[in-house]
Amino acid sequence: MNFSSKSMDGFNAPNTVTTLTGNVVATQGTMKLTGALAKLYLDADTQVARAVVTGSPAHIEQLDDNNNLMQGDAAQLDYDNINGIAVLTGNAVVRQQGRGEFHGDKLTYNTQSSLITGEAGGDGLVHGVILPKQKPATPTATPPKSGTPPPAPQPATKPAEGH
């Protein structure tokens, strides 16, 4: 995991916590976390096992397997880096490009399977919008080639007189 911030306090040692403060940006592959404060929890192998980000809002974005962008915002973001699970709490919103968006007090997003679960808060409801699948574009009729004149109108025939 790569990161940048205004300040850092921590160790690159097993089972420690590193605190990042101010304009935090952490990236790993296509995943990007941003916020005001982040705590990176290192496991026994000195790998980032978990990142807890707070901000106004804390933000996550990642491309799924089909290169569709998922974005999430909340007061707090708790990202399980081992299992790819993001838990967004406090005015949580998750948007899936071309698929829809979800709002709730707590949303859990599996970055590997794209499964979203939600819990209510505030007004007691989880809100969502699911977009219909885009239909393929219909082919347009081909116009006649330029330079080819349209067929000439035929003269009307008169009935024969005296019959």
C-alpha positions in Angstrom: 0.0 0.0 0.0 1.3 3.4 -0.9 0.3 6.5 1.1 0.9 10.2 1.5 -0.2 12.6 4.2 0.8 15.9 5.9 2.2 13.9 8.9 2.9 10.4 10.0 3.4 8.7 13.3 4.1 5.0 13.4 6.4 2.0 12.9 7.1 -0.3 10.0 7.0 -3.2 12.4 4.8 -6.2 13.1 1.5 -5.7 14.9 1.7 -1.9 15.0 -0.5 1.0 14.1 0.6 3.9 11.9 -1.4 7.2 12.0 -1.5 9.4 9.0 -2.9 12.9 9.4 -3.9 15.6 6.9 -4.8 15.1 3.2 -4.4 11.3 3.5 -4.2 9.4 0.2 -3.6 5.6 0.3 -3.5 3.5 -2.9 -3.2 -0.2 -3.6 -3.8 -1.4 -7.2 -7.0 0.3 -8.5 -8.2 1.1 -4.9 -7.8 4.6 -3.5 -8.7 5.8 0.0 -8.7 9.5 1.0 -9.6 11.3 4.2 -8.4 13.6 6.9 -7.0 10.9 9.2 -6.1 7.2 8.7 -4.9 4.5 11.0 -3.0 1.6 9.2 -3.0 -1.6 11.2 0.0 -3.8 10.3 -0.3 -7.6 11.0 2.4 -10.0 12.2 3.9 -10.1 8.7 4.1 -6.2 8.6 1.4 -6.1 5.9 -1.4 -3.5 6.0 -4.3 -5.7 7.3 -6.8 -2.9 7.9 -7.2 0.8 7.3 -9.6 3.1 9.2 -10.1 6.4 7.5 -12.1 9.4 8.8 -12.8 12.6 7.0 -15.4 15.0 5.6 -16.0 12.6 4.1 -13.7 9.5 4.1 -13.7 8.3 0.5 -12.9 5.0 -1.3 -12.9 4.3 -5.0 -12.0 1.2 -7.0 -12.4 -0.4 -10.4 -14.3 -3.7 -10.4 -13.4 -6.6 -12.6 -15.4 -5.0 -15.5 -13.6 -1.7 -15.1 -16.6 0.0 -13.6 -15.9 2.6 -11.0 -17.2 2.1 -7.5 -17.1 5.1 -5.2 -18.0 5.3 -1.5 -18.2 8.2 1.0 -18.9 8.2 4.7 -17.9 9.8 8.0 -15.8 6.7 8.6 -14.4 4.0 6.4 -13.1 0.7 7.8 -11.3 -1.3 5.1 -10.3 -4.9 5.7 -7.4 -5.1 3.3 -7.1 -8.9 3.7 -10.7 -9.7 2.7 -11.5 -6.7 0.6 -14.4 -5.5 2.7 -15.2 -1.8 3.1 -17.5 -0.8 6.0 -18.8 2.8 5.6 -20.6 4.4 8.5 -22.3 7.7 9.0 -24.1 9.2 6.0 -22.8 6.4 3.9 -23.1 6.4 0.1 -21.9 3.8 -2.4 -22.1 4.5 -6.2 -21.5 1.8 -8.8 -20.9 3.2 -12.2 -23.7 2.2 -14.6 -25.5 0.1 -11.9 -26.8 2.5 -9.2 -26.3 3.9 -5.8 -27.1 3.1 -2.2 -27.5 5.3 0.9 -27.6 4.3 4.6 -26.2 4.8 8.0 -23.9 1.7 7.5 -23.1 0.1 4.2 -20.8 -2.8 3.7 -19.2 -3.3 0.3 -17.3 -6.4 -0.8 -14.7 -5.1 -3.3 -14.3 -8.7 -4.7 -17.9 -9.7 -5.3 -19.5 -6.2 -5.4 -22.1 -7.3 -2.8 -23.5 -4.4 -0.8 -25.4 -4.7 2.5 -27.0 -1.8 4.3 -28.4 -0.8 7.6 -30.8 2.0 8.4 -30.3 5.0 10.5 -31.8 8.5 10.7 -35.1 8.1 8.9 -35.1 4.3 9.4 -34.6 3.4 5.8 -31.8 2.3 3.4 -32.2 4.1 0.1 -31.1 2.9 -3.3 -31.4 3.4 -7.0 -30.8 0.4 -9.4 -30.3 1.5 -13.0 -31.6 -0.6 -15.9 -29.1 -2.4 -18.0 -28.1 -0.3 -21.0 -29.5 -1.6 -24.3 -27.1 -1.9 -27.2 -27.3 1.0 -29.7 -29.7 0.3 -32.7 -28.1 0.6 -36.1 -29.2 3.6 -38.1 -30.4 3.3 -41.7 -27.6 4.1 -44.2 -28.4 7.1 -46.3 -28.0 6.8 -50.1 -24.6 7.5 -51.4 -24.0 11.1 -52.3 -23.9 11.9 -56.0 -26.6 9.3 -56.8 -29.7 11.3 -57.8 -33.1 10.1 -56.5 -35.3 8.3 -59.1 -37.0 10.7 -61.5 -40.8 11.0 -61.1 -42.8 9.3 -63.9 -45.3 11.4 -66.0 -48.9 10.7 -65.3 -50.7 9.0 -68.2 -53.9 10.4 -69.6 -56.8 8.2 -70.4 -57.5 7.8 -74.1 -60.3 10.1 -75.4 -63.5 8.8 -76.9 -63.6 5.4 -75.3 
